[in-house]
Amino acid sequence: MVTKQNRILCPICKKTKNKPKDMYCNKHSLAQKSLKKGYEDWLKAYGIMSWDEYIKNILDFGDLLGILVREVVEYELYFKLN
């Protein structure tokens, strides 16, 4: 059940979002922006790769991947595939 409280909390860390319409809290939003920037740079350098392929492959970077970016990727993969 979606409640008013759920709409203002980040689904990953349960911290308050800056704006209820935002998907994530400030830190996870910045991580998502970084992830999207990396995807745009990848497309410019190497060509075609779907967003889904990109976020699946990015997990292979292991410890080179920041914790917040990893959390966003794992969240998006889980809810995209289920």
C-alpha positions as CSV (number, residue, x, y, z in Angstrom):
1,M,0.0,0.0,0.0
2,V,1.3,3.4,-1.0
3,T,0.9,5.9,1.8
4,K,1.7,9.6,2.0
5,Q,4.7,8.8,4.1
6,N,6.0,6.4,1.5
7,R,5.8,9.1,-1.2
8,I,8.2,11.4,0.7
9,L,10.8,8.7,1.6
10,C,13.6,7.4,-0.6
11,P,12.8,3.8,-1.5
12,I,16.4,2.8,-1.0
13,C,17.5,4.4,2.3
14,K,14.1,5.6,3.7
15,K,15.4,9.1,4.1
16,T,13.2,12.1,3.3
17,K,13.3,13.3,-0.3
18,N,13.8,17.0,-1.1
19,K,10.6,16.9,-3.2
20,P,7.8,14.3,-3.1
21,K,8.0,14.0,-6.9
22,D,11.7,13.0,-6.8
23,M,12.4,9.3,-7.1
24,Y,15.2,9.3,-4.5
25,C,16.8,11.3,-1.7
26,N,19.4,13.9,-2.5
27,K,22.4,11.5,-2.3
28,H,20.8,8.7,-4.3
29,S,19.5,11.3,-6.9
30,L,23.1,12.5,-7.3
31,A,24.3,8.9,-7.7
32,Q,21.6,8.3,-10.4
33,K,22.6,11.5,-12.2
34,S,26.2,10.3,-12.2
35,L,25.1,6.9,-13.5
36,K,23.1,8.5,-16.3
37,K,26.1,10.8,-17.2
38,G,28.3,7.7,-17.4
39,Y,25.8,6.1,-19.7
40,E,25.7,9.1,-22.0
41,D,29.5,9.2,-22.1
42,W,29.6,5.4,-22.9
43,L,27.1,5.9,-25.8
44,K,29.2,8.7,-27.3
45,A,32.4,6.7,-27.0
46,Y,31.3,3.2,-27.9
47,G,27.9,3.3,-29.5
48,I,24.7,1.4,-28.8
49,M,23.9,-0.2,-25.5
50,S,20.5,-0.2,-23.9
51,W,20.1,1.3,-20.4
52,D,19.2,-2.2,-19.0
53,E,22.4,-3.7,-20.5
54,Y,24.5,-0.8,-19.1
55,I,23.2,-1.1,-15.5
56,K,23.6,-4.9,-15.6
57,N,27.2,-4.6,-16.8
58,I,28.1,-1.7,-14.5
59,L,27.9,-4.1,-11.5
60,D,31.0,-5.9,-12.9
61,F,33.1,-2.9,-11.8
62,G,33.0,-4.2,-8.3
63,D,34.8,-2.1,-5.8
64,L,35.3,0.7,-8.4
65,L,31.6,1.4,-8.2
66,G,30.5,3.8,-5.5
67,I,28.1,2.5,-2.8
68,L,25.3,4.9,-3.6
69,V,25.6,4.1,-7.4
70,R,25.5,0.4,-6.6
71,E,22.4,0.8,-4.5
72,V,20.6,2.7,-7.3
73,V,21.6,0.1,-9.8
74,E,20.5,-2.8,-7.7
75,Y,17.2,-1.1,-6.9
76,E,16.5,-0.3,-10.5
77,L,17.4,-3.8,-11.6
78,Y,15.3,-5.4,-9.0
79,F,12.2,-3.4,-9.7
80,K,12.7,-3.4,-13.5
81,L,13.0,-7.2,-13.6
82,N,10.3,-8.0,-11.1
